[in-house]
């Protein structure tokens, strides 16, 4: 259904609900610009997340904390423009929704109206339930995000695995049920033990999207720069690298520079007479 079924319109949250009913797994990738998003759209990826991981993966910050609403609107609008079929989910950056449900509403509406996304994502389980409820009542599809929530990097003291131990596992389950109850159409489970993620997935009617959460979730998401081998240095244990784009681009740049310095580029076929 999600793969090969829909060709003439965008994927919707109803398609994702149906996929869960039919046991159809799906893939989500992040995207931060029109060009890359277009490649993923053509590849049939049904959901693209304009993640605030743009902070460290696209904009050169150390983490997601500095990312602003204006930046998310600009990046999300580019991804919407570059795609025809994918459901585009715009991430709500740190400080854009934690103050109050009214603040969440104001900024989610910006992503819908100014960028044209089909859904928004925000971090937090029970603590974000009231905001999710208000957005859903207003007609805004919400993807929740629990477990390791990177906007809390300073509170966590890094990026530790979440949900280990009985109390933490129960809290994760409570968070998952709270966001479902509030009306979220799906929930990201980040960096949680595989067995716990599978349990949560079984107990929820909405699709779970795992990242570092094992194979038992309904969908999987990876940050595109990690999965395509663009990220410099270490990537998290849960990342599988499907290409080595950093090496390919670096080689292309070095070859171009070598030909320029040798005077072999441009050749006659690249020149006008
Ligand atoms: O910002 C992001 O890219 C995310 C995904 C890792 C789920 O939140």
Boltz pocket constraint, residues with backbone or C-beta under 6 A from the ligand:
constraints:
  - pocket:
      binder: B
      contacts: [[A, 30], [A, 49], [A, 50], [A, 51], [A, 52], [A, 53], [A, 54], [A, 91], [A, 145], [A, 188], [A, 211], [A, 221], [A, 222], [A, 223]]
      max_distance: 6.0
